[in-house]
Amino acid sequence: MPQQHWLIKTEPTSYSIDDLKRDKRTAWTGVRNYQARNFMRDGMKVGDTALFYHSSAEPTGVVGVARVCGAARPDPTALDPKDDHHDPKSTKQDPIWLAVDFEFVEKFAKVVALETLRTTPGLEGMQVLRRGQRLSIQPVTEEEFRIVTGLARGNTRGKVR
């Protein structure tokens, strides 16, 4: 199966690109949306890359790149009654929620701000730009990934040089 690309959202006060850079890798836990869970279960494969997006930040936008380094497995936070993401309906026998592992790839020198994404040709179809889109995990096309990483590397049109 060919490599796929994703956008993963997090609030930097919860877990930031700097945290991932420091930790080198992390389990992406606490996802409590069925569609996002299904993306992890059915779509994400080891080796896929993800745009790392900071929400609830100033500015909001893409701040780096991560790579899937561990396949989907039961989310341990769903089973832990002391965790904020505990779900009593999820059990070891029937784990409802999943987690994948990500590793650090790159932190961008500058945020590729949401407003830049909105005004860049070729990104009109990005899910993160759709009104009401709140999924913390969403697919990104190869071209969208290339454009965003090109913008991060200083190419104002977003195409890789």
C-alpha positions in Angstrom: 0.0 0.0 0.0 1.4 3.4 -0.9 2.4 5.9 1.7 -0.5 8.2 2.8 -0.4 11.6 4.4 -2.5 12.9 7.4 -3.0 16.0 9.4 -3.0 15.6 13.2 -4.3 18.4 15.4 -3.4 19.1 19.0 -3.5 22.1 21.3 0.1 23.0 22.0 -0.7 23.4 25.7 -1.7 19.7 25.7 1.1 18.3 23.5 3.2 20.3 21.1 5.7 19.7 18.3 8.4 20.7 20.8 7.1 17.9 23.1 7.3 15.4 20.3 10.8 16.6 19.4 11.9 16.2 23.0 10.2 12.8 23.4 11.2 11.5 19.9 8.0 9.5 19.7 4.6 9.3 21.4 1.4 7.4 21.6 -1.4 9.4 20.0 -4.0 8.7 22.7 -7.3 10.3 23.7 -8.9 10.4 20.3 -12.7 10.1 21.0 -14.3 10.5 17.6 -15.3 7.4 15.6 -14.3 8.8 12.2 -10.8 9.7 13.5 -10.6 6.3 15.2 -11.5 4.6 11.9 -8.7 6.6 10.1 -6.2 5.3 12.6 -7.6 1.7 12.4 -8.2 1.4 8.7 -6.0 4.0 7.0 -2.8 4.8 9.0 0.1 2.6 8.3 3.7 2.6 9.7 5.7 5.0 7.5 2.8 7.4 6.7 3.6 11.0 7.4 1.5 13.6 9.1 1.3 17.4 9.2 1.5 18.4 12.8 -1.1 21.1 13.4 -1.4 23.4 16.5 -5.0 24.4 17.2 -6.1 26.9 19.8 -2.8 28.7 19.3 -1.7 32.1 17.9 -1.5 31.6 15.0 -3.1 28.2 14.4 -1.5 26.2 11.7 1.0 23.5 10.7 4.2 23.5 12.7 6.0 20.4 11.6 5.9 16.8 10.4 5.6 13.5 12.2 5.7 9.9 11.0 3.5 6.9 12.0 5.9 4.5 13.7 3.5 2.2 15.5 0.3 0.6 14.2 -3.1 1.1 15.7 -3.7 -0.6 19.0 -6.1 -0.3 22.0 -5.8 3.2 23.6 -4.7 2.6 27.2 -6.2 5.9 28.4 -9.7 4.6 27.6 -9.2 1.8 30.1 -7.6 3.9 32.9 -10.3 5.3 35.3 -7.8 8.0 36.5 -7.3 9.4 33.0 -9.3 12.3 31.6 -10.0 10.2 28.5 -11.3 7.2 30.3 -14.3 5.5 28.7 -16.1 3.0 30.9 -17.7 1.4 27.8 -14.3 0.5 26.5 -12.9 -2.8 27.9 -9.8 -5.0 27.3 -12.1 -7.5 25.6 -13.8 -4.8 23.5 -11.5 -1.8 23.2 -13.5 1.0 21.5 -10.7 3.5 21.1 -7.3 3.2 19.5 -3.9 4.9 19.6 -1.1 5.0 17.1 2.6 5.9 17.7 4.2 8.9 16.0 7.8 9.9 15.8 9.3 13.3 15.3 10.5 14.2 11.8 10.7 18.0 11.5 9.8 21.2 13.2 9.2 24.1 10.8 11.0 27.4 11.3 7.7 29.2 11.0 4.1 28.2 11.4 2.2 27.7 8.1 -0.8 29.6 9.4 -4.4 28.7 8.8 -4.8 31.9 6.9 -2.0 31.0 4.6 -3.5 27.6 4.0 -6.8 29.3 3.1 -5.2 31.5 0.4 -2.8 29.1 -1.2 -3.9 27.6 -4.6 -4.1 23.9 -4.5 -5.3 23.7 -0.9 -8.9 24.5 -1.5 -10.0 21.0 -0.8 -8.1 20.4 2.4 -10.4 19.1 5.1 -9.0 21.4 7.8 -10.3 24.4 5.8 -13.9 23.2 5.7 -16.3 25.1 8.0 -17.1 23.0 11.1 -14.3 20.5 10.5 -13.1 19.5 13.9 -11.5 16.1 13.4 -8.2 15.7 15.1 -7.0 13.2 12.5 -7.8 13.7 8.8 -6.4 12.6 5.5 -4.3 14.9 3.3 -3.5 14.3 -0.4 0.1 14.0 -1.6 -0.2 17.3 -3.4 -1.6 19.1 -0.3 1.3 17.6 1.7 3.8 18.8 -0.9 2.3 22.3 -1.0 2.3 22.7 2.8 5.8 21.5 3.3 6.9 23.7 0.4 5.3 26.7 2.1 7.1 25.8 5.4 10.4 25.7 3.6 10.0 29.2 2.2 8.4 28.6 -1.2 5.6 31.2 -1.2 3.7 29.2 -3.9 4.0 26.0 -1.9 5.6 24.0 -4.6 8.7 22.1 -3.7 11.7 23.5 -5.5 
